[in-house]
């Protein structure tokens, strides 16, 4: 710097002309650089200087745009993109109070400390920075500027009472969209301005507002950064915002920065609140009007003196603490987080071995995360870019072309297009980096063209969604008090004065949600006048429609195709629910009764069809005594009763009574008395609906997906009491098992010695479709004690060979044909891992997994070195189950205590209890015996066994 260099801090509130002053001063020098806080504002200033000096001498440099003519004299940049070392006569940094911003503050602080013009330097911003600048910038001069117009607080206003030429400020995309929707309904539309919009989209939206096509603007706090619009009133819809880490209240100086957009030039402005935002306190409102705020005491700082010899040294430098009391170390930014993540990748660390490669890695890490998907996703993308640049010296054209082509689509809604715009910004940024692509001109033009197409499409979607020409037309006709003409087309669409206002859905007029405020009442009245004949025509067609066109939902709704026409309500009998039709009053009583009768006929027939076996019990006059009473108990419980709830009733039934009930399909299981035909998906869905109605539930639980053997049981309170039984399941441990499969499991358990203890067989695991750990949890839920242990694993081949002689001898006694099966046949029928095949959940009949040859001990897998040391013996986990009755359910923490490796069941856990044995007297101290079906002979093949087909095949070979 020369002796004539001057450093000036131009401080004051909004609408003081600070930016205009800096631009005029810059144009008075031969060269100059101005750094601005937003890409949108940079484009606005660039266009302004181009109009004054022509495009050949003005450059625009942002993260995603780079226009640099050969004869550039004036550089308009975002603060992050300001070039260093140019030696420009003039340098200005706008909105210098952002030095205290948690996310970007360290960049502004760096420019405050290090960026200077040869002849003049200006810092533009709020007066709250005066003390900090005075302490950190030697020889600085201060120039205070007063606001050119007055700013007044006008309190709270409803959106419907908002004056024209107002800007309503929200602090999230959802909030902005919601406000714009309200303005569309009540005021005819609004323009939308957000920082994430491309300059092209933003300018198109601003034009709607500036040209008077709409009188309202909905924006984020992006409008607080120097965007010059003709705004008379600013209303805050919220006084807090999410700053990237947490929700926090806005400081008075932040509110003032946004409120100051009201009133431009000599025109006065007002500010206030709307929606759910609370009133501003008198103290805060007065501070904003008088521009008095707490001075900034700490500036965000990050070390700019970076060593590039090693990654670790670079990270250490970036995390260094400042020595000046005015400076505070900035929180970890995205670029530093990406650097730390990539430093953990071996391939990246190996490449970044010298100063040039470390510098390249840091440049790649500074690619902003425009996409915002996740930190890991962004780091993965940066890793790919770095490796390509390091190895090839460029980003491959074919790969970049694929990324850009995937984004170059203009279909989709606002959110979809916004995401694509965010994605293309990444590749625009990459294309702007010097030397990263082969043909920089081509790729800069290509990415810019894609961004322009997406920007135009987004502007179109925003206008379609938030600007309603129809509302303007209707409001004008209402003001003129002219009669409006309403019509209904064959599709049920209702139009007033040729504008769509709603739709006839079923037997109700569903008004267009965009209608509200002044127009709603008049439009609805005109619409209903045209609907009366339509209601009668539809009622006749509905009454004659087949049952296949009508259905019920799991929440009790009644649908005619895609349209809701009624709902179910509880009746005096759980199996006879009543219907409530959805019919507008204007349709008349005749239409109401016709719709209600048709819906009642549908439900009566549906119940009669799906619950026919259950209703047959109710109608069977031959059932008498205990059988009849038990039958009515089943009917009351929709065909499923936990056996524990009716144990005494079952005990009192003689064989004749049981036989009579079995003729109706009743099965007396060990755990549940049920009707298997009612476990099918359709009856289950209807049963849950009728049960929910009878229980008076506010929200009806849904039926489990069809075909699953087990489903998660859920924690306490997750489902209503009795839900699992009505769904056809029984909760046991962390999962619930289907009751018919549970009874098959119970049949298998009867043959086991539950006193001494037994292990799970492949058949047990197969029918439940569970792992061994899950099965142990299930067994504990059923009243068993599960003891965990480990032992040396026996290879399936050795085990099969050892068991083959004994099995052949046993089969030879009962089935001579089976004796011919060789040991090799048996081995081939056993899965290689020795575990039971697990059923695919949607299937009731599990399939045996295809055999996969096990690797031999001497086999060397690809990429592995031969192991000369003796392999340690493999161990496997197994569980021993003993019947513990209610004690096990009271002490679920007993599972998981291992026995000695290779230990045998001790039987101590079952010394005082016994598992029921079919056809045998139970021990005095054992549980009750519930025989569900006759005992199967020893040599009889279980038809439910998944290995039955394989065993029959072995016999056939004999």
Secondary structure, DSSP 4 states (H G I P E B T S, - for coil): --TT-EEEEEE--SSS-HHHHHHHHHHTSSSEEEEES-HHHHHHHHHHHHHHH-GGGEEEE-SS-EE--TT--EEEEEGGG--SS---SEEEES-GGGGG-TTTHHHHHHHHHH---SSEEEEEE-GGGHHHHHHHSTT-EEEE---SS-EEEEEE--GGGPPSSEEEE-SSHHHHHHHHHHHHHHHSB-EEE-TTS-HHHHHHHHHHHHTTS-SEEEE-GGGGSS----BSEEEES-SEEE-SS-EEEPPHHHHHHHHTTBS-TT--EEEEE-TTPPPPPHHHHHHHHHT--PPP--EEE-------S-HHHHHHHHTPPPSSTTEEEPPPPHHHHHHHHHHT-HHHHHH--SHHHHHHHHHHHTS---S-S-HHHHHHHHHHHHHHHHHHSS--HHHHHHHHHHH----S-HHHHHHHHHHHHHHHHHHHSTTSSS-HHHHHHHHHHHHHHHHHHHHHHHHHHHB-HHHHHHHHHHHHT----EEE-TT-EEEETTEEEEEEETBEEEE-TT--THHHHHHHHHHHHTTHHHHHHHHHHHHTS-GGGEEE-TTSEEEETTEEEEEEE--SSTTS-EEEE-B-GGG-HHHHHHHHHHHHHHHHHHHHHHTHHHHHHHH-TT--HHHHHHHHHHHHTTTEEEGGGGHHHHHH--HHHHHHHHTTTEEE-SSEEEEGGGGSHHHHHHHHHHHHHHHT-SSPPPPPPTT-SEEE--STTSS-TTHHHHTTEEEETTEEEEHHHHHHHHHHHHTS-TTT-B---HHHHHHHT--HHHHHHHHHHTTEEEEEEEEEPPPHHHHHHHHHHHHHHHHHHH-GGGGG--HHHHHHTS-TT-SPPPPPTT-SS--PPPP-PPPPTT---TT-----SPPPPPEEEEEEEEE-THHHHH-GGGTT--B-TTPPP--GGGTT-----TTSPPPTTSPPP---SPPPPTTPPPTT-TTHHHHHHHHHH-
